[in-house]
């Protein structure tokens, strides 16, 4: 699975959009980009995933660059409850383990 | 639809005892993964199981650790002769039948070895 690089931490004001970047320059054609988050030692929570098209669900949007070497997770209106560690993971689609890096600590502040 | 269930949520063992951690996947899910999170460290994959089969155990320590997912009942992660270094949060995840890719995690079992 391709390696990912994320900033160690970010701050965001409550109510504003949180944009979390991820670099995955060695991603291969059959690898998906996944985002999970872990809120204060709870079990990780699936957020969204995509292959090459931008994706949106009730939680977030995922923007993948045309060359697929980087992506951005967007939380449109961050709340205090979005404070968590966010993990960007690249892997082949189904049946594979998730390889977690250090992630980005997002702090949403009032 | 209940989520992934793990029990116990907290487990305390003395050195040398056995620890058994249970995971019930979401309804309809037949694939189970176990991950470990040591204090102040990231999540590490341990093992991937389907019903009655171990698919990938590349992250399992070579000794004292075993996992099973029987035809009936929950998946079990068993740690024999626990040591202080086994103190960690153990998370189980499950995934639906082939065609969907997400893994859904349980709340974890926090093991403390005295």
Interface residues (C-beta under 8 A of the other chain):
Chain A: X32 X34 X38 X41 X42 X43 X44 X45 X46 X49 X93 X94 X95 X97 X98 X99 X100 X101 X102 X103
Chain B: X4 X31 X33 X35 X37 X42 X43 X44 X45 X48 X55 X56 X58 X59 X89 X91 X93 X95 X98 X99 X100 X101 X102 X103 X104 X105 X106 X107 X108
